Amino acid sequence: MSFKKTTKLVLLCLAFLALQAPGMLVMTRSAVAATTPAAGTPTPGTTATRYGNNPDLSPGDCRILQYAVDAINLLSALAGIVVVIMIAVGGIQYSAARDNPQATQAAKQKIQNAIIALLAFLFMYGFLQYIIPGGVL
């Protein structure tokens, strides 16, 4: 795949995400509003926790959920660091390639792969945000 085609694909994916983001925010806010009582109205028999008003999902009762959130946050940081390093290495290789077309192509490929990995990670992170009660953050 050429660099221009990959750039167009990345921009198309970002445009798609930008169009979907308001809808996802509205759905998230309406779901939270439907499950969260009004301010100052405590739910009988429960205490507010990080995971909403469900006592079964509090950090004390459900340690596996806390471990999953911590692991996902750690892997997110590592993925971000790796992507930044790969883009920097690709940029250095691209600037050092000069007139060598094979080295230039290898550097472009490294940057493309890093951007594709970042997009794949963002989609997976969004999926985990959807399936884990209360979200990852």
Contact map, one row per residue, 1 for C-alpha under 8 A:
11101100000000000000000000000000000000000000000000000000000000000000000000000000000000000000000000000000000000000000000000000000000000000
11111100000000000000000000000000000000000000000000000000000000000000000000000000000000000000000000000000000000000000000000000000000000000
11111110000000000000000000000000000000000000000000000000000000000000000000000000000000000000000000000000000100010000000000000000000000000
01111111000000000000000000000000000000000000000000000000000000000000000000000000000000000000000000000000000000000000000000000000000000000
11111111100000000000000000000000000000000000000000000000000000000000000000000000000000000000000000000000000000000000000000000000000000000
11111111110000000000000000000000000000000000000000000000000000000000000000000000000000000000000000000000000000010000000000000000000000000
00111111111000000000000000000000000000000000000000000000000000000000000000000000000000000000000000000000000000000000000000000000000000000
00011111111100000000000000000000000000000000000000000000000000000000000000000000000000000000000000000000000000000000000000000000000000000
00001111111110000000000000000000000000000000000000000000000000000000000000000000000000000000000000000000000000000000000000000000000000000
00000111111111000000000000000000000000000000000000000000000000000000000000000000000000000000000000000000000000000011000000000000000000000
00000011111111100000000000000000000000000000000000000000000000000000000000000000000000000000000000000000000000000000000000000000000000000
00000001111111110000000000000000000000000000000000000000000000000000000000000000000000000000000000000000000000000000000000000000000000000
00000000111111111000000000000000000000000000000000000000000000000000000000000000000000000000000000000000000000000000000000000000000000000
00000000011111111100000000000000000000000000000000000000000000000000000000000000000000000000000000000000000000000000000000000000000000000
00000000001111111110000000000000000000000000000000000000000000000000000000000000000000000000000000000000000000000000000000000000000000000
00000000000111111111000000000000000000000000000000000000000000000000000000000000000000000000000000000000000000000000000000000000000000000
00000000000011111111100000000000000000000000000000000000000000000000000000000000000000000000000000000000000000000000000000000000000000000
00000000000001111111110000000000000000000000000000000000000000000000000000000000000000000000000000000000000000000000000000000000000000000
00000000000000111111111000000000000000000000000000000000000000000000000000000000000000000000000000000000000000000000000000000000000000000
00000000000000011111111100000000000000000000000000000000000000000000000000000000000000000000000000000000000000000000000000000000000000000
00000000000000001111111110000000000000000000000000000000000000000000000000000000000000000000000000000000000000000000000000000000000000000
00000000000000000111111111000000000000000000000000000000000000000000000000000000000000000000000000000000000000000000000000000000000000000
00000000000000000011111111100000000000000000000000000000000000000000000000000000000000000000000000000000000000000000000000000000000000000
00000000000000000001111111110000000000000000000000000000000000000000000000000000000000000000000000000000000000000000000000000000000000000
00000000000000000000111111111000000000000000000000000000000000000000000000000000000000000000000000000000000000000000000000000000000000000
00000000000000000000011111111100000000000000000000000000000000000000000000000000000000000000000000000000000000000000000000000000000000000
00000000000000000000001111111110000000000000000000000000000000000000000000000000000000000000000000000000000000000000000000000000000000000
00000000000000000000000111111111000000000000000000000000000000000000000000000000000000000000000000000000000000000000000000000000000000000
00000000000000000000000011111111100000000000000000000000000000000000000000000000000000000000000000000000000000000000000000000000000000000
00000000000000000000000001111111110000000000000000000000000000000000000000000000000000000000000000000000000000000000000000000000000000000
00000000000000000000000000111111111000000000000000000000000000000000000000000000000000000000000000000000000000000000000000000000000000000
00000000000000000000000000011111111100000000000000000000000000000000000000000000000000000000000000000000000000000000000000000000000000000
00000000000000000000000000001111111110000000000000000000000000000000000000000000000000000000000000000000000000000000000000000000000000000
00000000000000000000000000000111111110000000000000000000000000000000000000000000000000000000000000000000000000000000000000000000000000000
00000000000000000000000000000011111110000000000000000000000000000000000000000000000000000000000000000000000000000000000000000000000000000
00000000000000000000000000000001111111000000000000011000000000000000000000000000000000000000000000000000000000000000000000000000000000000
00000000000000000000000000000000111111101110000000000000000000000000000000000000000000000000000000000000000000000000000000000000000000000
00000000000000000000000000000000000111111000000000000000000000000000000000000000000000000000000000000000000000000000000000000000000000000
00000000000000000000000000000000000011111100000000000000000000000000000000000000000000000000000000000000000000000000000000000000000000000
00000000000000000000000000000000000001111100000000000000000000000000000000000000000000000000000000000000000000000000000000000000000000000
00000000000000000000000000000000000011111110000000000000000000000000000000000000000000000000000000000000000000000000000000000000000000000
00000000000000000000000000000000000010111111011000000000000000000000000000000000000000000000000000000000000000000000000000000000000000000
00000000000000000000000000000000000010001111111000001000000000000000000000000000000000000000000000000000000000000000000000000000000000000
00000000000000000000000000000000000000000111110000000000000000000000000000000000000000000000000000000000000000000000000000000000000000000
00000000000000000000000000000000000000000011111000000000000000000000000000000000000000000000000000000000000000000000000000000000000000000
00000000000000000000000000000000000000000111111100001110000000000000000000000000000000000000000000000000000000000000000000000000000000000
00000000000000000000000000000000000000000110111110001110000000000000000000000000000000000000000000000000000000000000000000000000000000000
00000000000000000000000000000000000000000000011111111100000000000000000000000000000000000000000000000000000000000000000000000000000000000
00000000000000000000000000000000000000000000001111111110011000000000000000000000000000000000000000000000000000000000000000000000000000000
00000000000000000000000000000000000000000000000111110000011000000000000000000000000000000000000000000000000000000000000000000000000001000
00000000000000000000000000000000000000000000000111111100110000000000000000000000000000000000000000000000000000000000000000000000000011000
00000000000000000000000000000000000100000000000111111100100000000000000000000000000000000000000000000000000000000000000000000000000001000
00000000000000000000000000000000000100000010011110111110000000000000000000000000000000000000000000000000000000000000000000000000000000000
00000000000000000000000000000000000000000000011110111111110000000000000000000000000000000000000000000000000000000000000000000000000000000
00000000000000000000000000000000000000000000011010001111110010000000000000000000000000000000000000000000000000000000000000000000000000000
00000000000000000000000000000000000000000000000000000111110011000000000000000000000000000000000000000000000000000000000000000000000000000
00000000000000000000000000000000000000000000000000110111111011001000000000000000000000000000000000000000000000000000000000000000000010000
00000000000000000000000000000000000000000000000011100111111111000000000000000000000000000000000000000000000000000000000000000000000000000
00000000000000000000000000000000000000000000000011000000111111101100000000000000000000000000000000000000000000000000000000000000000000000
00000000000000000000000000000000000000000000000000000000011111100000000000000000000000000000000000000000000000000000000000000000000000000
00000000000000000000000000000000000000000000000000000011111111100000000000000000000000000000000000000000000000000000000000000000000000000
00000000000000000000000000000000000000000000000000000001111111111100000000000000000000000000000000000000000000000000000000000000000000000
00000000000000000000000000000000000000000000000000000000001111111110000000000000000000000000000000000000000000000000000000000000000000000
00000000000000000000000000000000000000000000000000000000000001111111000000000000000000000000000000000000000000000000000000000000000000000
00000000000000000000000000000000000000000000000000000000101001111111100000000000000000000000000000000000000000000000000000000000000000000
00000000000000000000000000000000000000000000000000000000001001111111110000000000000000000000000000000000000000000000000000000000000000000
00000000000000000000000000000000000000000000000000000000000000111111111000000000000000000000000000000000000000000000000000000000000000000
00000000000000000000000000000000000000000000000000000000000000011111111100000000000000000000000000000000000000000000000000000000000000000
00000000000000000000000000000000000000000000000000000000000000001111111110000000000000000000000000000000000000000000000000000000000000011
00000000000000000000000000000000000000000000000000000000000000000111111111000000000000000000000000000000000000000000000000000000000000000
00000000000000000000000000000000000000000000000000000000000000000011111111100000000000000000000000000000000000000000000000000000000000000
00000000000000000000000000000000000000000000000000000000000000000001111111110000000000000000000000000000000000000000000000000000000000010
00000000000000000000000000000000000000000000000000000000000000000000111111111000000000000000000000000000000000000000000000000000000000011
00000000000000000000000000000000000000000000000000000000000000000000011111111100000000000000000000000000000000000000000000000000000000000
00000000000000000000000000000000000000000000000000000000000000000000001111111110000000000000000000000000000000000000000000000000000000000
00000000000000000000000000000000000000000000000000000000000000000000000111111111000000000000000000000000000000000000000000000000000000000
00000000000000000000000000000000000000000000000000000000000000000000000011111111100000000000000000000000000000000000000000000000000000000
00000000000000000000000000000000000000000000000000000000000000000000000001111111110000000000000000000000000000000000000000000000000000000
00000000000000000000000000000000000000000000000000000000000000000000000000111111111000000000000000000000000000000000010010000000000000000
00000000000000000000000000000000000000000000000000000000000000000000000000011111111100000000000000000000000000000000010000000000000000000
00000000000000000000000000000000000000000000000000000000000000000000000000001111111110000000000000000000000000000000000000000000000000000
00000000000000000000000000000000000000000000000000000000000000000000000000000111111111000000000000000000000000000000000000000000000000000
00000000000000000000000000000000000000000000000000000000000000000000000000000011111111100000000000000000000000000110110000000000000000000
00000000000000000000000000000000000000000000000000000000000000000000000000000001111111110000000000000000000000000000000000000000000000000
00000000000000000000000000000000000000000000000000000000000000000000000000000000111111111000000000000000000000000000000000000000000000000
00000000000000000000000000000000000000000000000000000000000000000000000000000000011111111100000000000000000001100100000000000000000000000
00000000000000000000000000000000000000000000000000000000000000000000000000000000001111111110000000000000000001100110000000000000000000000
00000000000000000000000000000000000000000000000000000000000000000000000000000000000111111111000000000000000000000000000000000000000000000
00000000000000000000000000000000000000000000000000000000000000000000000000000000000011111111100000000000000000000000000000000000000000000
00000000000000000000000000000000000000000000000000000000000000000000000000000000000001111111110000000000001101100000000000000000000000000
00000000000000000000000000000000000000000000000000000000000000000000000000000000000000111111111000000000001000100000000000000000000000000
00000000000000000000000000000000000000000000000000000000000000000000000000000000000000011111111100000000000000000000000000000000000000000
00000000000000000000000000000000000000000000000000000000000000000000000000000000000000001111111110000011001000000000000000000000000000000
00000000000000000000000000000000000000000000000000000000000000000000000000000000000000000111111111000011001100000000000000000000000000000
00000000000000000000000000000000000000000000000000000000000000000000000000000000000000000011111111000000000000000000000000000000000000000
00000000000000000000000000000000000000000000000000000000000000000000000000000000000000000001111111000000000000000000000000000000000000000
00000000000000000000000000000000000000000000000000000000000000000000000000000000000000000000111111111011000000000000000000000000000000000
00000000000000000000000000000000000000000000000000000000000000000000000000000000000000000000011111110001000000000000000000000000000000000
00000000000000000000000000000000000000000000000000000000000000000000000000000000000000000000000011111001000000000000000000000000000000000
00000000000000000000000000000000000000000000000000000000000000000000000000000000000000000000000011111111000000000000000000000000000000000
00000000000000000000000000000000000000000000000000000000000000000000000000000000000000000000000010111111100000000000000000000000000000000
00000000000000000000000000000000000000000000000000000000000000000000000000000000000000000000000000011111110000000000000000000000000000000
00000000000000000000000000000000000000000000000000000000000000000000000000000000000000000000110010011111111000000000000000000000000000000
00000000000000000000000000000000000000000000000000000000000000000000000000000000000000000000110011111111111100000000000000000000000000000
00000000000000000000000000000000000000000000000000000000000000000000000000000000000000000000000000001111111110000000000000000000000000000
00000000000000000000000000000000000000000000000000000000000000000000000000000000000000000000000000000111111111000000000000000000000000000
00000000000000000000000000000000000000000000000000000000000000000000000000000000000000000110110000000011111111100000000000000000000000000
00100000000000000000000000000000000000000000000000000000000000000000000000000000000000000100010000000001111111110000000000000000000000000
00000000000000000000000000000000000000000000000000000000000000000000000000000000000000000000000000000000111111111000000000000000000000000
00000000000000000000000000000000000000000000000000000000000000000000000000000000000001100100000000000000011111111100000000000000000000000
00000000000000000000000000000000000000000000000000000000000000000000000000000000000001100110000000000000001111111110000000000000000000000
00100100000000000000000000000000000000000000000000000000000000000000000000000000000000000000000000000000000111111111000000000000000000000
00000000000000000000000000000000000000000000000000000000000000000000000000000000000000000000000000000000000011111111100000000000000000000
00000000000000000000000000000000000000000000000000000000000000000000000000000000001001100000000000000000000001111111110000000000000000000
00000000010000000000000000000000000000000000000000000000000000000000000000000000001000100000000000000000000000111111111000000000000000000
00000000010000000000000000000000000000000000000000000000000000000000000000000000000000000000000000000000000000011111111100000000000000000
00000000000000000000000000000000000000000000000000000000000000000000000000000000001000000000000000000000000000001111111110000000000000000
00000000000000000000000000000000000000000000000000000000000000000000000000000011001000000000000000000000000000000111111111000000000000000
00000000000000000000000000000000000000000000000000000000000000000000000000000000000000000000000000000000000000000011111111100000000000000
00000000000000000000000000000000000000000000000000000000000000000000000000000000000000000000000000000000000000000001111111110000000000000
00000000000000000000000000000000000000000000000000000000000000000000000000000010000000000000000000000000000000000000111111111000000000000
00000000000000000000000000000000000000000000000000000000000000000000000000000000000000000000000000000000000000000000011111111100000000000
00000000000000000000000000000000000000000000000000000000000000000000000000000000000000000000000000000000000000000000001111111110000000000
00000000000000000000000000000000000000000000000000000000000000000000000000000000000000000000000000000000000000000000000111111111000000000
00000000000000000000000000000000000000000000000000000000000000000000000000000000000000000000000000000000000000000000000011111111100000000
00000000000000000000000000000000000000000000000000000000000000000000000000000000000000000000000000000000000000000000000001111111110000000
00000000000000000000000000000000000000000000000000000000000000000000000000000000000000000000000000000000000000000000000000111111111000000
00000000000000000000000000000000000000000000000000000000000000000000000000000000000000000000000000000000000000000000000000011111111100110
00000000000000000000000000000000000000000000000000000000000000000000000000000000000000000000000000000000000000000000000000001111111100110
00000000000000000000000000000000000000000000000000000000000000000000000000000000000000000000000000000000000000000000000000000111111110100
00000000000000000000000000000000000000000000000000000000000000000000000000000000000000000000000000000000000000000000000000000011111110100
00000000000000000000000000000000000000000000000000000000000000000000000000000000000000000000000000000000000000000000000000000001111111110
00000000000000000000000000000000000000000000000000100000100000000000000000000000000000000000000000000000000000000000000000000000011111100
00000000000000000000000000000000000000000000000001110000000000000000000000000000000000000000000000000000000000000000000000000000000111110
00000000000000000000000000000000000000000000000000000000000000000000000000000000000000000000000000000000000000000000000000000001111111111
00000000000000000000000000000000000000000000000000000000000000000000100110000000000000000000000000000000000000000000000000000001100101111
00000000000000000000000000000000000000000000000000000000000000000000100010000000000000000000000000000000000000000000000000000000000000111
